[in-house]
């Protein structure tokens, strides 16, 4: 999972599901929300469609990031 600009520390205290636009704001990508939508469309971010809304599954993303090894 390659998501440049995504800091896992910004996910702390986040709700389990979040509208993708709000998620873009939350992680500091409000100036480029289309990047976040592209990550969803390409399957880089776990998502769930609720009615007409596309939500980021923040709980699953957090788990995936915590299981991933980070090279410093």
PyMOL commands that set and color helices and strands:
alter all, ss='L'
color gray80, all
select helices_A, chain A and resi 8-11+20-26+30-41+58-67
alter helices_A, ss='H'
color red, helices_A
select strands_A, chain A and resi 17-19+47-50+53-57
alter strands_A, ss='S'
color yellow, strands_A
deselect
rebuild
show_as cartoon
